[in-house]
Amino acid sequence: MSTTKNESRRRFLKTTGATGLALGAPTIWIPRAMAADTLTIADNGGALGPAMRMAFYDPFEKETGIRIVNVAHESDPVTQFKLTVDSDSHIWDLAMVTPDNVLRLTDAKNYLAPLDIGPGDAKGILPGMLTSNWFGFSVYGVVMAYRTDKYAKAVPTGWRDFWDTSKFPGRRGLYRSPSGTLENALLADGVAPKDIYPINIDRAMKSLDKIRSSVSVWWANGAQNTQLLQSGEVDMADTWNARALAAISSGAPVKIVWEGTYSVDGWSIPVGTPRLKQAQQFVRFCMRPDRQAVYASIVANGPSNSDALKLIDPKRAELLTTYPKNLERLIRRDSAWWGKNFDSANERYQEWLLQS
């Protein structure tokens, strides 16, 4: 190995250690060049891990004999992803990324290997869920939920009703992030779904001004959102559909209103991995409806293969993002717009939250 490559690997170890990459040294540096029967996959970690193993990792191992080692990456994995390529370490063979991440990983330099998906492999895959270097398999919605014990007769049906505090009085919760919040504020202000992007930030903020005094809680994470709906601390809130479903599953009288936006988590392969064929094989495995059906039955995010819905209990399928009647009322998040504008939009939003 050259001195330059040794230096690159040392820099990679130092940097990933600083960012908290959850991998032990033996997993990283045991001779992986010869380990064609092992794939290291970086996913979102946390509670997602067991679901990923049940739906994808263990069945893939059993079917192919290729071992899966999964590790948790940072909430924003782009820097780590780039380092795996730039250091020539091949520490990841596959990573869970969003369309926003993909744009940043192909902007100034391409960090993504081709998936090499044939037409026959894409049967049933929904439009926009597959590109040459990314496959989306986990679809989640930024939607609205309300307590049915609070609104038993007249019920809110969309974001205009959320903003209508006269017709629907009650305690409200909103997310402490502009992502999804700005879009919903524009829907409440009468903007047609097709005209949401590019986001008119001035108009969105003026819309938020109208509801601000009625917001009891500005929630910061999914667990808090579920707890607010479960406890009845708020009567309605924006939510991620899986978080609302968690409240419903616990027995809380909560109903989802399918209006808002949706986005997708998916797989991309770091360019240069010596296990490219095995990684591509794993992606094709995750495209299968039987595997996606298991995943969606556990996680509550919608499958990207429409045939998977046929394999899921109908009552649960109706609570998933990609159920046709739900998806038709949702707008796909514009990753390109957010990639260019998130920092400025977030700065303005956070300053607005601090105003008395």
N, C-alpha and C positions, 0 to 999 in steps of 0.2 A: 504494500500500500504506500502511496506517495506521501511525502511530508505535508503537502497541501491538503490532501484528503484527511490526514490525521488531525491537522489543525482545524479543519471544518467540523469534524466530528466533536472535537473538544469544545468548540464554540457552540455547537448544537446542544451538547449536554449542559453547558453552563446556562444557556438561554432557556431551555425547556425546564430546567430546575427552577429558574427564577419565576417562570410563569405557572409553576405548579403542575406540570404534566404528570399525571398519575400512572407512572410506569416504573417498575423496578429495574435496576441495571441488568440483572440476568435476562429479563424478557427482552431488553433492548439489544444487548450485545452478544448473547450466545449466537454462534455462527448462523445467521439467518439466510445467508446466500445459498446454503445447502438445504434449507428447510422449506422445500417446495410443498410439503404437506401441511403447512401452517399458514394461516392468514391472520394478521393483526389488524383489527378494525377499531377505529375511533368513533365512538357514538356519544350521545348526550349524557349518558350516565344516569345516576340517581335511580329513581323508581322505574325508569324506562328499561334498565338493564335486564331484569328478569323476564320482561315481556319480549325483548329482543331475542333473548336466549331461547325461550320457549317457541317463539314463532319462526325464527330464522336460524340462529346459530346451531343449536343442538340438532335439528332436523337436517341441516346441511352437512354437519359432521357425520351423521349416521348414514346419509345417502351417498356421500362422496369419499369419506375417510379423511377429508381435509379438516384439520383442527382449527377452531376459531378461538383466538385470544382477543377479547374485547377490553378496551380501555376507555376512560372518560376523557374527552377533550374539553378545552375551555369553552365558555358560552359563546365566544366568538373565536372559531378555530382557525381563522385565516392565517394569522402569523405562524402558528405551529405548523400548519399545512405547508406553508412556503419553506419553512426551515427544514422539513423532512426532505424536500426536493433540493434546496440550495446546498445542504450539507452532504448530499448524496448518501444519507444514512439509511434510507428505505425503512424507516421505523414504522410507518403506517403503510398498509396495502390498500386501505379503503377508509373513507371518512364520511360521516354524516354531515351534510351541508345544506344550506338553503340556496335559493336562486340568487339572493343578494351576495352570498359568499362566492358563488360561481362567477359572478361579474367581476369581483375583485381578484379572483384567481386566474382570470384570463385577460385582464386589462392591459397592463404594461408588458407582461410576460405570461406565457401559458404554463400553468402548473398542472393541467389535467390531461390524463390519458384518455384515449377513445374507449367507449364502452363496447363497441363492435356488436351492436344488437341487430339481429336479423329481423326482417318483416314478420316472420312466423312467431318470434318471441314477444312481439308487441300486441298480440291479440287481446282485446278488451281494455287496453290502456287508454285512459281518458286523455283528451287533447291537452297539450301543454305540459304533460307529466314526463316526457322523455325527450332528451336532446342527444347529441352525439357524445356528450361528456358528463351527463347528469341524468339520474333517474329518480323522480319523486315518488315516494311510496306512502307517506304519512301526511294526510291533508287535515289541517285544523282551521277552524273558523274563529274570527273575532266577532262575536255576536252579542245578543242581549238576553238577559234572563230576569224573571220576576217571580215573586212569591205569590202562589195562587191563593193563599189564605188572606192576603192583603187585597188582591184584585180578583174577587170571585164573580162579579157580574160584568161590569165593563172592564175589558182586558186590553193592555197595550199590545199593539201589533207591529210596531216599528219605532224608529228613532224619533219621528215627529211626536209620538206619544210620550216617549221618554222625556222630551223637552217640554211637554205640556203639563205643567205642575198644577194647573187649575183642574183639569179633568182627571189627572192621575196624581194626587198628592201623595207624598211619601218620602222616605229616606232613600237617597241614591248613592251609588258608588261608581267611581270612574278611575281608570288606570292612570298612574303617574308617568305615562309615556305618551308621546304624540302618535306613535305607530298604531293605527287603527282608530284612535280617538279622534284625530282630525277628520278622517274619512266619515266617521259616524256623525260628527258635528255638521258636516256638509250635507249629509243625507237628511238630517233633522231640519236643516235650513232650506230644503227643497231642491237641492242639486240632484239632477238625474244621475243614476249610476254610471252611465256612459260618459258623463262629464266630470267625474270626480278627479281624474288625473288630466293634466298636472294639478296638484292640490293648490287651491287658492288659500294660502295660509292666513291672509288678512281676514277673509270671510269666515274661515273656520274658527279663528280666535274670537271674532265678534259673536259667532254662534255660541261658543263656550261661555262668553260673558253672560249670556242670558240664563244659563243653567247653573252657574257657579255657586250661587248662594244656596241652592237646593242640594248640593253634593255633600253628604255627611262624611264620606270616607274616600280618600284618594288612595287606592290600594296599590301595593308595590310588587306582589308576586302571586303566583297561582294558588298556593296554599292559603294565603290570606283571602283571596277571592272566594274560594270554596267555603271557608269558614264564615265569611260574611253572609253568604246565601243560606248556609245551614242554620246559623244561629238566628237569622232574622234581623240582624243588626242593620241591614239595608233591605228595602222592599224591592228594589230593582237595581241592576248593575250591568255594565258591559262585562264580558267574560270570554274566556276561551271555552269552546263547546265541551271539551273534556273536563274542565273544571266544573262547569254547570252539571254535567252528567255525574260527576263524583258526588255532588250535593244531592242530586236526585236518587242516586244509588244508596245513599245513607238514610233515605226516607224523608228528606226535606221536601216540602210542597213547592217545588220549583219547576218552572216551564221555560223552555228555550224559545226565543223569537229569532227566526232565521233571516236576519237582515244585517248586513255588514260586509266584512272582507274575509278572504281566506288566503292561506299561504301553505307551503309544502316543505317538509324535510325530505331529503333524499340522499343518494349515494354518488360520490365521485371518487375517482382513482388517481392518486398522485402519479404524475408522469415519471417514468424511470424505474418503477417497482419491478424487480425480477419475477414477481409472482402475478404478472399482468393477466395471464390466461385464467388463473384460479380466481382472481378478483372479478374478472368479467363473468365467470361462471356463477359466482355468488350473486352478482347483480341480477342475472337472468333468473336465478332461483327465487329471488325476492319479488320478481314480477308475477309469479304464479298466483292465481286466485286463491288456492287452498292455503298458501302461506300468509297472504294478506288478510284472509278471513280470520285466521287465528289471531294475528296481531290486532286487528280492529276489534275483536271480541274482548281483548284485554285492555287495550290502551284508550279506546274511544275516539281515536282519530280516524278519519275516513280512508278507506283503501283507494288506491289510484287505478286498480283494475276493477272495472264495473262488474265483471263476473263474480268477484268476491262477495258482493252484496247478496247474491243468490244463496250463498253458503252460510250466511249469518242469520241468527234469529230475527224474524221480521220486526219485532218490537224494538230490538236494539238497532237494527239497520236504519230505522226511521229517525234515530237520534244521532246519526253520523253525518259529517259534513258533506260527503259525496253522494248521499241519498238524493236522487234527482230533484225532488221537490224542495230540498234544502239548498242545494247547490245553485239552483236557478235564481235564487234571491241574493246570492253573494257575489261580490266583486273580487277578482283576483288582485292581490296586492301588487302594485307596480314596483318591482324590485329595482329597476333602473332609476326611477324617480327617487326612491328612498336612498339608494346608494349615493346619489349626488347631493341629497338635501337633508339627510337625517341630522347631521351635526347642527346645522343652522336652525332647523325646525325644533330640535330638542332644546337648544339653548333658549330659544324664545319661549317655548312651552314651560320650561323650568323656571324662568324668570317670572312668567305670568303666575305660576303657582305660588311664588313667594310674595306676591303683591298682597297687601292687606285689603 
